[in-house]
Amino acid sequence: MRRNAVVVLGLVIGITLMLWSGVMAYRERRAASMQAPQPVALVPEGANPDTVDAASADPNSPQAQGLPDMRGKLAPGFTLKTPEGKSVSLADYKGKAVLINFWATWCAPCKLEMPWLIDLQKQYAAQGFTVLGVSEDDPPFAQVGVFAQKMGVNYPVVVANDAVNHAYGNVDGLPTSYYVGRDGKIVAETAGLISKDDIEANIKKILATKG
């Protein structure tokens, strides 16, 4: 009888120890899960941390959009051909506010914004503003002219080349737009489709600059 009591006591103690260790392990796991991991900022090798921080703080900055920050710099000059073969230079619009819009006939967002650009061209042309459409289409380029005519484009359209793409940061996303002030300096840059109101706000900024 005494032996049985000892066995039972041993079992009780063993079960108690197992329960206690289980409770302690649960508490440790719960405490670890409640500790939020510290955010880690990954900075590319050789990058300026201040620039990276600025891009993170402003999602609309050129860096955040994958564009080189050319704001405040003179817009790179270029001379390109229209689909009909006529030469057009950025210098032709010296003293004007220019929206350089990289686009393509196969680009769905470009097709959405094009009617807005047509309206804004009509609205602000008399104030010294023009859109300059730079097509990223492949040849034959005659299709670009036909497309622009069907859309009712009322601003000049030219065809891009490797040199202009390189000068403007190796354009690889469409639409991409550079807003150039009357002084020839880039005021704003955008990548991807933005609202008509945002486009108009940028146009007003470049119209307010002095040549």
C-alpha positions as a Markdown table, in Angstrom:
| # | Residue | x | y | z |
|---|---|---|---|---|
| 1 | Met | 0.0 | 0.0 | 0.0 |
| 2 | Arg | 2.8 | 2.4 | 0.9 |
| 3 | Arg | 4.6 | 1.5 | -2.3 |
| 4 | Asn | 1.5 | 2.4 | -4.4 |
| 5 | Ala | 1.3 | 5.8 | -2.7 |
| 6 | Val | 4.9 | 6.5 | -3.6 |
| 7 | Val | 4.2 | 5.6 | -7.3 |
| 8 | Val | 1.2 | 7.8 | -7.4 |
| 9 | Leu | 3.1 | 10.7 | -5.8 |
| 10 | Gly | 5.9 | 10.2 | -8.4 |
| 11 | Leu | 3.4 | 10.4 | -11.2 |
| 12 | Val | 1.8 | 13.5 | -9.9 |
| 13 | Ile | 5.1 | 15.2 | -9.5 |
| 14 | Gly | 6.2 | 14.2 | -13.0 |
| 15 | Ile | 2.9 | 15.4 | -14.6 |
| 16 | Thr | 3.2 | 18.7 | -12.6 |
| 17 | Leu | 6.8 | 19.3 | -13.9 |
| 18 | Met | 5.7 | 18.6 | -17.5 |
| 19 | Leu | 2.8 | 21.1 | -17.3 |
| 20 | Trp | 5.1 | 23.7 | -15.7 |
| 21 | Ser | 7.7 | 23.4 | -18.4 |
| 22 | Gly | 5.0 | 23.6 | -21.1 |
| 23 | Val | 3.6 | 26.8 | -19.6 |
| 24 | Met | 7.0 | 28.3 | -19.4 |
| 25 | Ala | 7.8 | 27.4 | -23.1 |
| 26 | Tyr | 4.4 | 28.9 | -24.2 |
| 27 | Arg | 5.2 | 32.2 | -22.3 |
| 28 | Glu | 8.6 | 32.4 | -24.0 |
| 29 | Arg | 7.1 | 31.9 | -27.5 |
| 30 | Arg | 4.4 | 34.5 | -26.8 |
| 31 | Ala | 6.9 | 37.1 | -25.5 |
| 32 | Ala | 9.1 | 36.5 | -28.6 |
| 33 | Ser | 6.1 | 36.9 | -31.0 |
| 34 | Met | 5.1 | 40.2 | -29.4 |
| 35 | Gln | 8.5 | 41.8 | -30.1 |
| 36 | Ala | 8.1 | 43.7 | -33.4 |
| 37 | Pro | 11.1 | 43.3 | -35.7 |
| 38 | Gln | 13.2 | 46.4 | -36.3 |
| 39 | Pro | 12.9 | 47.8 | -39.8 |
| 40 | Val | 16.0 | 47.4 | -41.9 |
| 41 | Ala | 16.8 | 50.0 | -44.6 |
| 42 | Leu | 18.7 | 48.4 | -47.5 |
| 43 | Val | 21.0 | 51.0 | -49.1 |
| 44 | Pro | 22.5 | 50.0 | -52.4 |
| 45 | Glu | 26.3 | 49.9 | -52.4 |
| 46 | Gly | 27.7 | 53.4 | -53.2 |
| 47 | Ala | 24.3 | 55.1 | -52.8 |
| 48 | Asn | 23.9 | 58.3 | -50.8 |
| 49 | Pro | 21.8 | 57.4 | -47.7 |
| 50 | Asp | 20.4 | 60.9 | -47.7 |
| 51 | Thr | 19.1 | 60.4 | -51.2 |
| 52 | Val | 17.6 | 57.0 | -50.3 |
| 53 | Asp | 15.9 | 58.5 | -47.2 |
| 54 | Ala | 14.5 | 61.3 | -49.3 |
| 55 | Ala | 13.0 | 58.8 | -51.8 |
| 56 | Ser | 11.5 | 56.8 | -49.1 |
| 57 | Ala | 10.0 | 59.9 | -47.5 |
| 58 | Asp | 8.5 | 61.2 | -50.8 |
| 59 | Pro | 6.8 | 58.4 | -52.9 |
| 60 | Asn | 6.3 | 61.0 | -55.6 |
| 61 | Ser | 10.0 | 61.9 | -55.9 |
| 62 | Pro | 11.8 | 61.0 | -59.1 |
| 63 | Gln | 13.9 | 58.4 | -57.3 |
| 64 | Ala | 10.8 | 56.7 | -55.9 |
| 65 | Gln | 9.5 | 56.5 | -59.5 |
| 66 | Gly | 12.7 | 55.0 | -60.8 |
| 67 | Leu | 13.7 | 58.2 | -62.6 |
| 68 | Pro | 17.0 | 60.2 | -62.4 |
| 69 | Asp | 16.5 | 63.4 | -60.5 |
| 70 | Met | 16.9 | 66.1 | -63.2 |
| 71 | Arg | 14.9 | 68.8 | -61.5 |
| 72 | Gly | 16.6 | 72.2 | -61.8 |
| 73 | Lys | 18.8 | 71.0 | -64.6 |
| 74 | Leu | 18.6 | 72.1 | -68.2 |
| 75 | Ala | 16.6 | 69.6 | -70.3 |
| 76 | Pro | 18.9 | 67.7 | -72.6 |
| 77 | Gly | 18.5 | 69.1 | -76.2 |
| 78 | Phe | 17.6 | 66.8 | -79.1 |
| 79 | Thr | 16.5 | 66.9 | -82.7 |
| 80 | Leu | 14.1 | 64.1 | -83.7 |
| 81 | Lys | 12.0 | 63.2 | -86.8 |
| 82 | Thr | 8.3 | 63.3 | -87.0 |
| 83 | Pro | 6.6 | 60.2 | -88.5 |
| 84 | Glu | 6.5 | 62.1 | -91.8 |
| 85 | Gly | 10.3 | 62.8 | -91.7 |
| 86 | Lys | 10.3 | 66.4 | -90.6 |
| 87 | Ser | 13.0 | 67.5 | -88.1 |
| 88 | Val | 11.9 | 68.9 | -84.8 |
| 89 | Ser | 14.2 | 70.3 | -82.1 |
| 90 | Leu | 13.6 | 71.0 | -78.4 |
| 91 | Ala | 15.4 | 74.3 | -79.2 |
| 92 | Asp | 12.5 | 75.3 | -81.5 |
| 93 | Tyr | 10.4 | 75.9 | -78.3 |
| 94 | Lys | 12.9 | 78.1 | -76.5 |
| 95 | Gly | 11.0 | 80.4 | -74.1 |
| 96 | Lys | 8.0 | 78.1 | -74.0 |
| 97 | Ala | 6.8 | 75.8 | -71.3 |
| 98 | Val | 7.1 | 72.2 | -72.7 |
| 99 | Leu | 5.8 | 68.9 | -71.6 |
| 100 | Ile | 8.0 | 66.2 | -73.0 |
| 101 | Asn | 5.8 | 63.1 | -73.0 |
| 102 | Phe | 7.3 | 59.7 | -73.8 |
| 103 | Trp | 4.6 | 57.4 | -75.0 |
| 104 | Ala | 3.7 | 54.6 | -77.5 |
| 105 | Thr | 0.7 | 53.5 | -79.5 |
| 106 | Trp | 0.7 | 50.1 | -77.7 |
| 107 | Cys | 0.8 | 51.7 | -74.2 |
| 108 | Ala | -2.7 | 51.5 | -72.6 |
| 109 | Pro | -2.1 | 54.2 | -70.0 |
| 110 | Cys | -0.7 | 56.5 | -72.7 |
| 111 | Lys | -4.0 | 56.1 | -74.6 |
| 112 | Leu | -5.9 | 57.1 | -71.4 |
| 113 | Glu | -3.9 | 60.3 | -70.8 |
| 114 | Met | -3.7 | 61.4 | -74.5 |
| 115 | Pro | -7.2 | 63.0 | -74.6 |
| 116 | Trp | -6.2 | 64.9 | -71.4 |
| 117 | Leu | -3.0 | 66.2 | -73.1 |
| 118 | Ile | -5.1 | 67.2 | -76.2 |
| 119 | Asp | -7.5 | 69.2 | -74.0 |
| 120 | Leu | -4.6 | 70.8 | -72.0 |
| 121 | Gln | -2.8 | 71.7 | -75.2 |
| 122 | Lys | -5.9 | 73.4 | -76.4 |
| 123 | Gln | -6.4 | 75.2 | -73.1 |
| 124 | Tyr | -2.9 | 76.5 | -72.5 |
| 125 | Ala | -1.3 | 76.8 | -76.0 |
| 126 | Ala | -2.1 | 80.5 | -76.1 |
| 127 | Gln | 0.0 | 81.0 | -72.9 |
| 128 | Gly | 3.1 | 79.6 | -74.5 |
| 129 | Phe | 2.7 | 76.0 | -73.7 |
| 130 | Thr | 3.1 | 72.9 | -75.8 |
| 131 | Val | 3.1 | 69.1 | -75.4 |
| 132 | Leu | 5.9 | 67.4 | -77.3 |
| 133 | Gly | 5.1 | 63.8 | -77.8 |
| 134 | Val | 8.1 | 61.4 | -78.1 |
| 135 | Ser | 7.0 | 58.1 | -79.5 |
| 136 | Glu | 8.7 | 54.9 | -78.4 |
| 137 | Asp | 7.2 | 52.8 | -81.2 |
| 138 | Asp | 9.2 | 50.6 | -83.5 |
| 139 | Pro | 9.2 | 51.1 | -87.2 |
| 140 | Pro | 7.3 | 51.5 | -89.5 |
| 141 | Phe | 6.7 | 55.0 | -88.0 |
| 142 | Ala | 3.9 | 55.9 | -90.4 |
| 143 | Gln | 1.6 | 54.0 | -88.0 |
| 144 | Val | 2.4 | 56.5 | -85.3 |
| 145 | Gly | 1.2 | 59.4 | -87.5 |
| 146 | Val | -2.0 | 57.6 | -88.4 |
| 147 | Phe | -2.7 | 56.8 | -84.8 |
| 148 | Ala | -2.0 | 60.4 | -83.7 |
| 149 | Gln | -4.3 | 61.7 | -86.4 |
| 150 | Lys | -7.1 | 59.3 | -85.4 |
| 151 | Met | -6.8 | 60.4 | -81.8 |
| 152 | Gly | -7.0 | 64.1 | -82.8 |
| 153 | Val | -3.5 | 65.0 | -81.5 |
| 154 | Asn | -3.0 | 68.7 | -81.7 |
| 155 | Tyr | 0.6 | 68.9 | -80.7 |
| 156 | Pro | 3.9 | 67.8 | -82.4 |
| 157 | Val | 4.9 | 64.1 | -82.3 |
| 158 | Val | 8.4 | 62.8 | -82.9 |
| 159 | Val | 10.0 | 59.4 | -82.9 |
| 160 | Ala | 12.5 | 58.6 | -80.1 |
| 161 | Asn | 16.0 | 57.2 | -80.7 |
| 162 | Asp | 18.7 | 55.7 | -78.4 |
| 163 | Ala | 20.4 | 59.1 | -77.8 |
| 164 | Val | 17.3 | 60.8 | -76.4 |
| 165 | Asn | 16.3 | 57.8 | -74.3 |
| 166 | His | 19.8 | 57.8 | -72.8 |
| 167 | Ala | 19.7 | 61.5 | -72.2 |
| 168 | Tyr | 16.5 | 61.2 | -70.3 |
| 169 | Gly | 17.5 | 58.4 | -68.0 |
| 170 | Asn | 17.1 | 55.4 | -70.3 |
| 171 | Val | 13.3 | 55.6 | -70.5 |
| 172 | Asp | 11.9 | 52.1 | -69.9 |
| 173 | Gly | 8.4 | 52.9 | -68.5 |
| 174 | Leu | 5.5 | 54.6 | -70.3 |
| 175 | Pro | 4.2 | 57.1 | -70.1 |
| 176 | Thr | 7.1 | 59.2 | -68.7 |
| 177 | Ser | 6.9 | 63.0 | -68.7 |
| 178 | Tyr | 9.3 | 65.8 | -68.1 |
| 179 | Tyr | 8.0 | 69.3 | -67.5 |
| 180 | Val | 10.3 | 71.9 | -68.8 |
| 181 | Gly | 10.1 | 75.6 | -67.8 |
| 182 | Arg | 10.5 | 78.7 | -70.0 |
| 183 | Asp | 14.1 | 78.8 | -68.9 |
| 184 | Gly | 14.8 | 75.4 | -70.3 |
| 185 | Lys | 15.1 | 73.7 | -66.9 |
| 186 | Ile | 13.2 | 70.6 | -65.8 |
| 187 | Val | 10.6 | 71.5 | -63.1 |
| 188 | Ala | 8.9 | 68.1 | -62.6 |
| 189 | Glu | 9.1 | 64.5 | -63.7 |
| 190 | Thr | 6.5 | 61.7 | -63.6 |
| 191 | Ala | 6.5 | 58.0 | -64.5 |
| 192 | Gly | 3.3 | 56.2 | -65.1 |
| 193 | Leu | -0.3 | 57.4 | -65.4 |
| 194 | Ile | -1.2 | 60.3 | -63.2 |
| 195 | Ser | -4.4 | 62.3 | -63.0 |
| 196 | Lys | -5.4 | 65.1 | -65.3 |
| 197 | Asp | -5.5 | 67.4 | -62.4 |
| 198 | Asp | -1.9 | 66.5 | -61.5 |
| 199 | Ile | -0.7 | 67.0 | -65.1 |
| 200 | Glu | -2.4 | 70.4 | -65.2 |
| 201 | Ala | -0.8 | 71.4 | -61.9 |
| 202 | Asn | 2.6 | 70.7 | -63.3 |
| 203 | Ile | 1.8 | 72.6 | -66.5 |
| 204 | Lys | 0.9 | 75.6 | -64.3 |
| 205 | Lys | 4.2 | 75.4 | -62.6 |
| 206 | Ile | 6.2 | 75.5 | -65.8 |
| 207 | Leu | 4.0 | 78.3 | -67.2 |
| 208 | Ala | 4.9 | 80.3 | -64.1 |
| 209 | Thr | 8.6 | 80.1 | -64.8 |
| 210 | Lys | 10.5 | 83.0 | -66.5 |
| 211 | Gly | 12.5 | 82.6 | -69.6 |
